[in-house]
Amino acid sequence: MSGGLTGYWLFDSENLGLEAAARVRGTGNFFDNKTRTRSDYYHQVSSDLDRRAQESYDANLSGAYYPTERPIGLIGTGLLSAGVYQYWYHDESKVGYPEWANQQITDGREANMRYDLSGELGLGWGRVRDASGIYRAHVLEIRLRELGRINGNLSDETLREVAELMYREREFQRRYERDDKYFWREVESVLKKDPALIGDLDAFAIERINEYIAPYSISRWSGVRFSMLLYGWHQNYIERNTTIYTRFDYLADTTYVEHSEISDHSVYHGEYMLFGPRLEVNIPLSWNVQFTGDSRFEKPIGPADDGFFWTTLLSGAYAVHDRWIIGYTLIHNRFIHDPKDRNMDNGQSWGVEHRFDVAYYIEQSLSITASIQQSQDLAWNYVPNLEQPHYKRHNSSYWASLQVTYLISGSRISSTSRSYLPRTSHQMQLYGYPRTY
């Protein structure tokens, strides 16, 4: 048995953008089993009873604030995750023989609680904007012109309102079961106010302007931002286990009892803090070409602060005509541990990953994607000790896939791209940064 609740809130303006989400989930399991065995020599009755309960709580808040018209602002992200897990069990077994009997009873309980708290705060120069809604409004205008449903161009005010609706499409998906019906009703009401529109939009016109287009599937970010960021992480994990064991041996004239109780308690605590610059570069080179670059250089803050972590993500995508997409992604990371930190493996590591994708959208609900990926990592002096003072490791891997996707009614092509607020555009989801400090 399981259940949960989720909540989402968004506020986005030219100066302040806030995005918050929360989720509560609970799961419970109950198991009861009884077994009875009888023969000429003995009889046995056993029972097992298990109960499990698990709750998890997650909340995050992300935002950006630009106090003036200048492109300098505060950006921050906070994440809280907590969970409680409990497990109770009762096992009982009784075996009877002609001259004696044996009974064993075991009761146990396991309980653990953990919470993770992380946050990032920084000062940045520049703005990164999500231009996908503007791009979709542009595609809508092109397709209406192809269908002969507009005379000339849509007004700037109409394009602005349509773009606003494109950004709000997820709200309709959360609110309505048949969200397309209500979403395109709003779009049509905006278009009808424009004198360039000729007649009403029929079902074919709506199907055409809503049809999946390859260039639209490219994340359309625009802008450059340089930030100095402070990142911190803190975790506590508490575990308690208790086991009670009792055994009875029944003889003809006496009873022997054996009893034991074992309890243990453990606590894990971890935390670290990093500081360094970040550069985000997002350039839509044309309507069909997008370039994205993202690079960080981070140093730990603390008693041992000689190590650093540098990672870079570069990606480019080219949309060929209306159906094809060609993409390339490069992820590079360089990691030097602090030799003074004896709680960690000393040494250095370097890794690089290449990925090449080709996607073809056959129709609105059918697509095919081919991917090839090559990655390698190199580490040296990774675990220095007396036996292996100059340890070296080199791994190389290749991966290829061919995926065919067919969407049933009401489904959508999922996206794993990063999330930016449309105007203030702070990145909520950290991507490509496996912080290993």
ABEGO torsion letter per residue (X at the ends): XBBBBBBBBBBBBAABBBBBBBBBBBBBBBBBBBBBBBBAABBBBBBBBBBBBBBBBBBBBBBBBBABABABBBBBBBBBBBBBBBBBBBBBBBBBBAABBBBBBBBBBBBBBBBBBBBBBBBBBEBBBBAAAAAAAAAAAAAAAAAGABBEBBBAAAAAAAAAAAAAAAAAAAABABAAAAAAAAAAAAAAABAABBEBBBAAAAAAAABBBAAAABBBBBEBBBBBBBBBBBBBBBBBBBBBBBBBBBBAABBBBBBBBBBBBBBBBBBBBBBEBBBBBBBBABAABBBBBBBBBBBBBEABAABBBBBBBBBBBBBBEAABBBBBBBBBBBBBBBAABAABBBEBBBBBBBBBBBBBBABAABBBBBBBBBBBBBBBGABBBAABABBBBBBBBBBBBBBBBBBBBGBBBBBABBBBBAAAGBBABBBGBBBAX
